[in-house]
Amino acid sequence: MTEQLLLLIELQNIDSAVRGINMKKKELPDKIGKLDEAFAALKISVEQDAKAVDDLQKGLREKEEKLKRGIDTIKKAKDRLTEVKTNKEYQAALKEIEGIEIKNSEGEDEIILTMEELDKLRSGLKIKEQDMESYRSRYEKEKADFEKALLATDAELVACQEKGVEIRSRIDGDILKRYEIIKNRNNGLAVVSVWKEVCRGCHMNIPPQLYNELLTATTLFFCPNCNRIMYPESPEKNG
């Protein structure tokens, strides 16, 4: 291969690396953002369940206080039975006591149901809190890894860009200009290998005669299908 072709191959590798680094610089913040969103959603879910437990506990205390007042009311009503003077007053007092007892019984049933619901909520909350703590450790590690990789891309990008500038300074101006045009037209890929008469860029066959000339090339050759700069792929790479 000619020196210019070797430089073009090296430059293509560098430009491809720069392209990959820039993609990482774009993708890594998105990945970090998605991690943050997933953890925040789980945290909100736990907080909502914890609030539901607190609200239910508050409701339970109110029901228990109401029942306590009902029991006190019955006690006072029964104490007043000794003070009634007529049968009519006695029957009215009994009816009052009966009504309060019914309400108290209903209150006891509500308390039992609330306590059962509270136990279920507490159990579910405990499991969710354990899951969140387990997820937290994975989340923090993954986020740290992504942030470390993102930080490393800055140094990688600078190194590749500096190397690219140095390589470009050694390539003939007309050749470099054509390389840039081809690269911009072909999604960043201007230099491709050819193996067994197949272009790695467009995956199309090139004429056998052209392939033979490429194997002993002393000048640049271009794929007749995609117009990319071609070079013969070494057998060792496919061995």
C-alpha positions as CSV (number, residue, x, y, z in Angstrom):
1,M,0.0,0.0,0.0
2,T,1.1,3.6,-0.6
3,E,2.0,5.8,2.3
4,Q,-1.0,8.0,1.6
5,L,-3.4,5.1,1.7
6,L,-1.9,3.9,5.0
7,L,-2.5,7.4,6.4
8,L,-6.0,7.4,5.1
9,I,-6.7,4.1,6.8
10,E,-5.3,5.4,10.0
11,L,-7.3,8.6,9.7
12,Q,-10.5,6.6,9.0
13,N,-9.9,4.6,12.2
14,I,-9.4,7.8,14.2
15,D,-12.4,9.5,12.7
16,S,-14.5,6.4,13.5
17,A,-13.2,6.5,17.0
18,V,-14.2,10.2,17.3
19,R,-17.6,9.4,16.0
20,G,-18.0,6.6,18.5
21,I,-16.8,8.8,21.4
22,N,-19.3,11.5,20.4
23,M,-22.1,9.0,20.4
24,K,-21.1,7.9,23.9
25,K,-21.1,11.5,25.0
26,K,-24.6,11.8,23.8
27,E,-25.9,8.4,25.0
28,L,-24.3,8.2,28.4
29,P,-26.2,11.3,29.8
30,D,-29.4,9.7,28.5
31,K,-28.6,6.4,30.3
32,I,-27.8,8.3,33.5
33,G,-31.1,10.2,33.1
34,K,-33.1,7.0,32.7
35,L,-31.4,5.5,35.7
36,D,-32.3,8.6,37.8
37,E,-35.9,8.5,36.5
38,A,-36.3,4.8,37.3
39,F,-34.9,5.2,40.8
40,A,-37.0,8.4,41.4
41,A,-40.1,6.5,40.3
42,L,-39.4,3.7,42.7
43,K,-38.7,6.1,45.5
44,I,-42.0,8.0,44.9
45,S,-43.8,4.6,44.9
46,V,-42.3,3.8,48.3
47,E,-43.1,7.2,49.7
48,Q,-46.7,6.9,48.5
49,D,-47.1,3.5,50.2
50,A,-45.5,4.9,53.4
51,K,-48.0,7.8,53.3
52,A,-50.8,5.3,52.8
53,V,-49.6,3.4,55.9
54,D,-49.4,6.7,57.9
55,D,-52.9,7.7,56.8
56,L,-54.3,4.3,57.7
57,Q,-52.7,4.4,61.1
58,K,-54.2,7.8,61.7
59,G,-57.6,6.5,60.6
60,L,-57.2,3.5,63.0
61,R,-56.4,5.8,65.9
62,E,-59.5,7.9,65.2
63,K,-61.6,4.7,65.0
64,E,-60.2,3.5,68.3
65,E,-60.8,6.9,70.0
66,K,-64.4,6.8,68.6
67,L,-64.9,3.3,70.1
68,K,-63.4,4.4,73.4
69,R,-65.9,7.3,73.5
70,G,-68.7,4.8,72.6
71,I,-67.7,2.5,75.5
72,D,-67.6,5.5,77.9
73,T,-71.0,6.6,76.7
74,I,-72.5,3.1,77.4
75,K,-71.0,3.1,80.8
76,K,-72.6,6.5,81.6
77,A,-75.9,5.4,80.1
78,K,-75.9,2.3,82.3
79,D,-75.1,4.3,85.3
80,R,-78.1,6.5,84.6
81,L,-80.4,3.4,84.6
82,T,-80.4,3.5,88.4
83,E,-81.7,7.1,88.3
84,V,-84.7,6.5,86.0
85,K,-88.1,6.6,87.8
86,T,-90.5,5.3,85.2
87,N,-90.7,2.3,83.0
88,K,-90.9,4.5,80.0
89,E,-87.7,6.2,80.9
90,Y,-86.1,2.8,81.6
91,Q,-87.1,1.5,78.2
92,A,-85.8,4.6,76.4
93,A,-82.5,4.3,78.2
94,L,-82.2,0.6,77.2
95,K,-82.9,1.5,73.6
96,E,-80.3,4.2,73.7
97,I,-77.7,1.7,75.1
98,E,-78.7,-0.8,72.4
99,G,-78.1,1.7,69.7
100,I,-74.7,2.7,71.1
101,E,-73.7,-1.0,71.4
102,I,-74.6,-1.6,67.7
103,K,-72.5,1.4,66.7
104,N,-69.6,0.2,68.9
105,S,-69.9,-3.3,67.4
106,E,-69.7,-1.8,63.9
107,G,-66.7,0.3,65.0
108,E,-64.9,-2.9,66.3
109,D,-65.5,-4.6,62.9
110,E,-64.1,-1.5,61.2
111,I,-61.0,-1.5,63.4
112,I,-60.4,-5.2,62.7
113,L,-60.7,-4.7,58.9
114,T,-58.4,-1.6,59.2
115,M,-55.8,-3.5,61.2
116,E,-55.8,-6.3,58.6
117,E,-55.5,-3.8,55.8
118,L,-52.7,-2.1,57.7
119,D,-50.8,-5.3,58.1
120,K,-51.0,-6.0,54.4
121,L,-49.8,-2.5,53.6
122,R,-46.9,-2.7,56.1
123,S,-45.8,-6.0,54.7
124,G,-45.9,-4.7,51.1
125,L,-44.1,-1.6,52.1
126,K,-41.3,-3.6,53.8
127,I,-40.8,-5.7,50.7
128,K,-40.8,-2.6,48.5
129,E,-38.3,-0.8,50.8
130,Q,-36.0,-3.9,50.7
131,D,-36.3,-3.9,46.9
132,M,-35.5,-0.2,46.8
133,E,-32.4,-0.6,48.9
134,S,-31.2,-3.5,46.7
135,Y,-31.9,-1.4,43.6
136,R,-30.2,1.6,45.1
137,S,-26.8,-0.2,45.3
138,R,-27.1,-1.3,41.7
139,Y,-28.3,2.2,40.6
140,E,-25.5,4.0,42.4
141,K,-22.9,1.6,40.9
142,E,-24.2,1.9,37.4
143,K,-24.5,5.6,37.6
144,A,-21.0,5.9,38.9
145,D,-19.7,3.7,36.0
146,F,-21.6,5.8,33.5
147,E,-20.3,9.0,35.0
148,K,-16.7,7.7,35.0
149,A,-17.1,6.6,31.4
150,L,-18.5,10.0,30.4
151,L,-15.6,11.7,32.1
152,A,-13.1,9.5,30.3
153,T,-14.6,10.4,26.9
154,D,-13.3,13.9,27.2
155,A,-9.7,12.8,27.4
156,E,-10.3,10.2,24.7
157,L,-11.8,12.7,22.4
158,V,-9.0,15.2,22.8
159,A,-6.4,12.5,22.2
160,C,-8.1,11.3,19.0
161,Q,-8.7,14.9,17.7
162,E,-5.0,15.7,18.3
163,K,-3.9,12.6,16.5
164,G,-6.4,13.3,13.7
165,V,-4.8,16.8,13.2
166,E,-1.4,15.3,13.0
167,I,-2.4,12.6,10.4
168,R,-4.3,15.1,8.3
169,S,-1.2,17.3,8.1
170,R,0.7,14.4,6.4
171,I,-2.0,13.7,3.8
172,D,-2.0,15.4,0.4
173,G,-4.5,18.3,0.3
174,D,-6.4,17.0,-2.7
175,I,-6.6,13.5,-1.4
176,L,-7.7,14.8,2.0
177,K,-10.4,17.0,0.5
178,R,-11.8,14.0,-1.5
179,Y,-11.7,11.8,1.7
180,E,-13.7,14.4,3.6
181,I,-16.3,14.6,0.8
182,I,-16.7,10.8,0.6
183,K,-16.9,10.6,4.4
184,N,-19.6,13.2,4.6
185,R,-21.6,11.5,1.9
186,N,-21.3,8.0,3.4
187,N,-22.2,8.4,7.1
188,G,-18.6,8.9,8.2
189,L,-17.1,6.0,6.3
190,A,-14.8,6.9,3.4
191,V,-12.1,4.1,3.5
192,V,-13.1,0.5,3.4
193,S,-11.4,-2.9,3.0
194,V,-12.2,-5.3,0.2
195,W,-12.2,-9.1,0.7
196,K,-12.5,-11.6,-2.0
197,E,-13.8,-9.0,-4.5
198,V,-16.5,-7.7,-2.0
199,C,-16.5,-4.1,-0.8
200,R,-17.0,-4.0,3.0
201,G,-18.6,-0.6,2.6
202,C,-21.5,-1.4,0.3
203,H,-21.2,-5.2,0.3
204,M,-21.2,-5.3,-3.5
205,N,-18.8,-7.2,-5.7
206,I,-16.2,-5.2,-7.6
207,P,-14.8,-6.4,-11.0
208,P,-12.2,-9.1,-10.8
209,Q,-9.7,-7.0,-12.8
210,L,-10.1,-4.1,-10.5
211,Y,-9.6,-6.3,-7.5
212,N,-6.4,-7.7,-9.0
213,E,-5.1,-4.2,-9.6
214,L,-6.1,-3.2,-6.0
215,L,-3.9,-6.0,-4.6
216,T,-0.8,-4.4,-6.1
217,A,-2.0,-0.8,-5.9
218,T,0.4,2.0,-6.1
219,T,-2.4,4.6,-6.3
220,L,-5.8,5.1,-4.8
221,F,-8.8,3.0,-6.0
222,F,-12.4,3.7,-5.5
223,C,-15.3,1.3,-5.3
224,P,-17.4,1.6,-8.5
225,N,-20.6,1.1,-6.5
226,C,-20.2,3.4,-3.4
227,N,-17.2,5.5,-4.5
228,R,-15.4,4.8,-1.2
229,I,-11.6,4.5,-1.1
230,M,-10.7,0.8,-1.1
231,Y,-7.8,-1.2,0.2
232,P,-7.2,-5.0,0.2
233,E,-8.0,-6.8,3.4
234,S,-5.1,-9.0,4.7
235,P,-5.8,-12.7,4.8
236,E,-4.6,-12.8,8.4
237,K,-7.7,-10.8,9.5
238,N,-10.0,-13.5,8.2
239,G,-7.8,-16.4,9.0
